[in-house]
Amino acid sequence: MSTAPVRSSRPHALAGLVRLTSLNVFILFLLISVIFTLLSPSHRLIDPDNITVYLGLGAEFNIVALAVGLLMICGEFDLSVGSILVFCSFSVMKLVFAGVNIYLASAITLAIGAAIGFLNGFITVRARIPSFITTLGTMMFWRGVTVFWSEGLQKPFDTTSYFVFTKVFSDPVGGVVPVQFLWFIGITVVLWFALHRRPVGNWIYVTGDNSLAARAMGINTNAVKIGVFAFVGLICGLVAIMQISRTGAFTSRAGDGWELRAIAAAVVGGTSLTGGIGSIAGIFWGALIISLIENGLLVMRIPYFWTYTVFGVVIVGSAILSAFLDKRRSSLGRETG
């Protein structure tokens, strides 16, 4: 007598939960947009110039948030993204000043970012210490190294003579659409395909949800985590190049505070703090919401220090949302187990 394999409905139920969360985040984005539009002087939020600023500057942070969210789905954190970014900014500038071709310097900078991310992952999985602690330490280390070498000063870095470089990393396309936003859209599409349509996406989800089960299935969870950490570092290097190209200057404050904001963006987008739950679509809209809040407060001419208060509320609210998602996941597990 043969029996057909029993398929659990739990993955389908979780997928439905993720899709519902992504839709809710999109609705929240629309709601916040309407509120800031109505409250901002002369409805400045929807002014074409402000939209261009929002899409361009916000995209740099949003790209980092995508990578951080992917790592969180894998069950890990990276608090060092801002420090990796500023160190990569300093690296590309010093390499060019040393006579290295700017395109080669950019490639080296991407490799530096990936190497730092790889180091974060290697320390975390080999020493078996929480990634929160690992990256807290590397956050302080790389920020400190950068401030020491740069003497904490802002330094000019004019890239206008590099036509192709600025076209690729900072100039608006057609003089209208910020190229950074196109990078954001492109990276979102690639990550969506990788996470939701390729085997590597399953490896990331299972590793974040239950690493013991993942290893029993033959998945090298250490390699998966190190690989995602390296990807986060690579993305930080990319955004560092974009940022220094756009501003034409290096500052040791670059990326400051992006760590917790990126985590908040991911959790607002439905990513669990404990791993195994999340979607690229949710992180996409969550990142846009965090950028929108900052932009909305600025166009309302509210003193910038109030953004810290608002983001504090957002982070706590995100943690509560994550707890709800974890509780819902547990209940789905009991219902379908």
N, C-alpha and C positions, 0 to 999 in steps of 0.2 A: 504494500500500500504506500503510495507516495503522497506527500503533502506539499502544497505550494508554500513558498517562503512567505512569512508574515512581514508586511511592510508597516513600519510605524508611521502614524500620521503626524508625529511630533515635528519633523522638519517642515512639513507643509504648514502646520499651525504657526510655527515660528516665522516662516516666510511671510505668512499673512499678517502677523503682528508687525514685522518690519515694514511691509508695504503700507500698512495703516499709519504707522508712526511717521514715515516719510511724507505721506499726504498731509498729516496734521502739522508737520513742520512747515510745509509749503504754505498752508493756510495761515499759520502764525506769521510767516514772512510777509504775506499780503496784508495782514491785520496791522502789523507794526509799521509797514510802509504807509498805510492810510493814516495812522495816528500821527506819525512824524510829519507827513505832508500837511495835515490840517493844522498842526501846532507850530510849524516852522514859519518864520516871517516871510510873507509873500509867497508861501508854498515853495520855498527855495529848495526843498529836498528834490523836487522833480525838475529843477532848473537844468537845462542841458549841460552847462558847465559843471554843476555839482555831480550829475550822473556820471560824467566822464571821470571826474576825480574819484568817485566811489568805486567805479568799475576798475580803474587802474591801480590805485593804491590798495584798495581792499583785496584785489586779486592776489597780491604778493603774500599777504597773510593767509588768504583762503587756500592757496596751494600748499602751504605748510600744514594747515589744518587737515587737509585731505590725507597727507602722509601720516600725521599723528593719529588720526581716526583709524586708518588702516592698521597701525601698530596696536591700537587699543582693542580692535577686533581680535587681534592675535594674542591678546591677554597681557600686554606690556604697556609701559608708559615711557615717554621721553621728555624730561624736563630741561634738557640741554639744547633744544632747537634754537632758541634765541642766541645762545652762546656760540653754537656751531655757525650760525649765520654770520654773526659779527666777525668771527675769526676768519671765515671764508672771504668776507668783504675785504678784510685787511690783507689777506693772502694774495688775492688777485691784484690789488693795488700795488703791493710790494713787488710782485713778480713783474708787472709791467714797468714799474720804475727801475727795476734791475735790468731792463732791456729785453725781457722775454716778449715774444709776439703775443698780442692780446688774446688771440684765439687759442694759442697753446696755453697761455696763462689761465684761460677760462676752463680748458679741459683739465688742467692740473688742479684747479680749484674744485671742480666737481669730484675729482678723485680724492682730494683731501676731505671733503665733506663725507663721501662714502666711507672712507677709511675711519673717520671718527665715529660714524654710526656703527660700522663693523666692530670697532673697539668697545662701544657701549654694549652691543649685543654679546660679544665674546665674554666680557667680564661678567655680564648678568647670568649667562647660562653656564659658564664654566665654574665661576665662584659660587653659583647658586644663591645669589643675593637678590633681593627685590630690585627691579629696574628703577623703581622710585628712588632708591638710595643710590644706585649706580649713577643715574643721570643727574641727580641732585649734586653729586660730587663733581661730575664732569661739567655741569653747568657753571659751577664756581671756578673750576680750573681754567676752562677755555676763555671765560669772560675775563678772569684775572690776567691770563697770559696776554690777551689782546690789549687790555688797558695798559699793561706794563710796556709792551713793545710800541704801542702807539702814543704812549705818554698821556693817554686820555684826551687827546686833542682831535679836533675835526680837521681833516686834510682834504684839499681839493683833488679831484680826479676827473679831469675833463676827457670825455670820450667822444666828443662831437666830431673829431677828425676820423673816427672809425665808422664809416658809413654803414657797412653791413652789420657791424656789431650793434649799433644803436637801432637799426631797423629790426633786428631780431629780438632785442631784449627790452627796448624802452619806447621807441617811436610809435605814435598812434598809426594804425593801418588806415590809409586813405585820409589821414589827418583827423579822423573821427573816433574810431574804435581803438581803445588802448590795447596794445599787443599783449600786455600782461593778462588781460581778461581772456584773450584767445588761448594763451598758454593754459589758463585755468580750465577753460572748457575742454581743451584737448587732453589734458592730464586726467580730468574727470572721466572722459569717455574711455581712455585707456585703462584706468583703474576699475571702472565699472565692468568692462569686458573681462579683465583679469580676475576680478573677485567673484563675479556672478556667472561667468561663462567658461572659465578654464579650471583645470584640476587644482592649480595653485590656490585658487580661491577657496576650494574645499579644505585644503591643507590649513589655510589660515584660520578658517572658521572652527575646524575641529581642534586645532592647537589651542585656540583661545577658549573654547568651550570646555574641553576635557583633554588635557595633554597626555594623561595616562592612556586613555582610550585611543588617542591619536597614535601613540607609540605602538600600541597593540595592533593597530592597523598597518604598521610598517612605515608610518610617516616620521621622518627625521625632524622632530620638533625643534631641536636646537638649531638646525640649519635654517628652518623656516623663520624662526625668531631673529637670528643673526641677519638673514637676508632682508627682512623687513626693516630692521634697525639701520642697515646700510642704505636702504632705499630712502629712509627718512633723512639721513645725512646728505645723500645725493641731492634731494629736493632742497634742503637748506642751502647747499652750494649754488644751486640754480637760482634760487630767489635772491641770494646775496649778489650774484652777478646782475640780475635784473634791477635790484634796488640801487646799487652803486652806479649803474648806467643811467638810471632815471634821475638821480639826485646830483650826479657829477661831483660827489664828495663822499668821503668816509667819515663816519662818526662811531665812536665806541658805544653809543647808546642804541645802535641798530638792533632790532629784534628784542629789545628789552620788554619783558612782560608778556611775550607771545606764548610762553609755555602753557600757562594756565588758561589763557584765552583760547588756545587751540584745543585743549582738552574740553573746555566749556562748549566750543563749537561742535565737537564730535558728540558730546552727550546730549546737547540740545537737539542734534540730529538723530537721536535714538540709539546711540552707541552705548553699550553697557560698560560700566567701570570695571567689571569683572571679566570682560572678554566674551567672545563667542556670539555677540549680537551687534548688529549694525549694518549699514548699507552705505554705498557711495552716494546715492541720491540724498539720503538723510544728512550725511556729513556736508554735502554740497550746499544744501539749504541752511544747515546749521551755521556754516561758515559765513554765508551771506547775511544771516541774521546778526551775528556778532559784529561784522563790519558795518551793517546798517545801523546798529545801535550807536556805535562810535560816531559815524557820520551824522546821524540824526541829532545827537547831542551837540555836535559842533555847529550845525546849521541853525540850531535853536539858540546858539550863543551862550550855552551853559558852560561855566568854567570847567576846564578839562579835568581838574581833580575829581569832579563828580563822576567821571567815567569809572574811576576805581570803585566807587560806591555801587554804581549800577552793575558793574561786572562781578562784584562780590555777591550781589543778590542773584545774578544769573548763574554763577558757579554753584551756589548752595541749591538753587532751584534745579540745576542740572543733576546734582547728586541725588536729590529727591526723585527726579524722573528716572535716573538709573536704578535706584532701589525699587521703583515700581516695575520697571522692565524685568529686573531679576526675579521679583516676586511672581510676575506673570509667567516668566519662563519656568519657574519651579512648579507653578500650578498646571501648566501645560504638560510638564513632564509627568506629574502624578496622574493626569487625566488620560494620557496616552501610553503610560508605562505598562 
